[in-house]
């Protein structure tokens, strides 16, 4: 297949015959993308928010060829309180579930949970609030029919990580808060295995970030703790493969081990291996996905020549690096989410400061699963280089072991929400690459 180096403005039928492509979406203010998933029809679904006044939570669905099927936003009808979306997944019928946060009632922030059908019509939206009125959802995944989430909650005057389970109608099954002596105050993702055990990542740090710990907890489907582990660095993402092995990834700033790391544990919590892509600057794996052979794909951000680029890496199940790539322009890019479409597509989402409608724009790329099609592609008069990267691949030796966090149920109200839901009318730029 040939190459097209052409940016298309407002192209609702942008994709044509291309199955690999790059795209941006935005307006004159900042637009952020926080999550991505792929449905059974290989459509790409991204969520984030439009940083306007007030912010609106956005949901965008593109066809495999890049055509925009819908691009909608949840907005406060009174244009007072903001809405943000961070997590997205689909069920077996391609209904779309999104999670985030929403303010209402005198700026009291709570969690936001909504269900859309495959055409983008809202089925329900819920507002979640605990005793301190703050419970944003930062990660969301579907089980067979239930919804599993993780986020941060203000509980007894302190911010803690919490996890919650909802049925397909949005009713709460359980909600639990995680506390430990290191103050588990940052959510680091959630993963769900085929038995609906959940794996919740958290991180702890001092205000100066001089003390950094990551944590991983396994719950069964009823919310009972199975095991917990700590890692001597900050994780930002969690994933589980088809065999129940769980992966914990993030960023290390230790003086001799700076870079993006990934650790593999078996289903019993025993460490299998740990790997690091080492750099002298900054690198972070922010999202994890798997193919049917349990190869692991990671997306995130690395700093290169004074700017941020998206980084993509593939390891096999034994921890052998298969490839590493960077994707970026002369401005900054950030890779925040990754999903795998069958055996052919890596679907990456984040944001870019290069070109587009101005400020930060949603960035969505569909790339070959084997790391091919490296090259430079022009999108809205901006060159994006997809290139082989050369971070040093090593075996890391982060301290890790059993952890002793405490868990308690928290009371959380779950009420209907009434955000308006309307077209975003954003500028769409597209380039097919193969």
Number of C-alpha atoms within 10 A of each C-alpha: 8 7 14 16 16 16 23 18 18 15 15 17 15 24 23 11 12 19 19 23 24 23 24 30 27 24 21 15 14 20 30 27 31 25 29 28 26 26 21 13 10 17 21 28 26 30 30 29 24 29 19 13 11 15 22 28 32 28 26 21 25 22 20 22 20 29 19 21 16 17 20 20 25 26 24 22 11 9 12 14 21 23 27 29 33 28 27 28 25 25 20 12 10 17 18 26 25 30 32 29 23 32 21 16 7 8 12 13 23 27 28 28 29 22 23 18 16 15 12 18 13 15 13 17 21 23 25 23 22 19 15 17 19 22 30 29 30 26 28 28 24 24 23 12 14 19 27 26 28 31 30 24 31 20 20 9 9 11 20 24 26 30 30 21 25 18 15 17 15 21 14 17 14 17 20 21 22 23 21 14 9 15 19 25 23 23 28 28 29 28 28 28 21 13 11 18 21 30 27 30 33 31 25 25 18 12 7 7 11 10 13 19 22 26 28 26 22 24 18 16 17 12 18 13 16 15 17 20 20 22 20 19 24 28 32 24 30 28 27 26 24 13 11 17 20 27 26 32 30 25 27 26 20 13 8 10 20 19 26 29 28 26 23 22 18 16 18 13 19 14 17 15 17 19 21 25 25 23 21 15 13 17 28 30 32 26 28 29 24 25 20 11 11 17 18 25 25 31 32 31 25 26 20 17 8 10 13 25 27 29 29 25 20 23 19 16 17 12 18 14 17 14 17 21 21 24 24 24 23 17 15 19 28 27 32 28 27 27 25 24 22 14 13 15 22 26 27 28 33 30 26 30 23 24 19 27 23 17 16 27 30 29 27 28 22 28 23 17 17 13 19 13 14 16 13 17 23 19 25 21 13 16 17 20 18 22 18 17 14 13 17 11 17 15 17 16 13 18 10 15 14 15 15 14 18 13 14 11 14 17 13 22 14 18 13 14 17 14 20 13 18 12 13 19 14 19 19 24 24 30 25 27 23 16
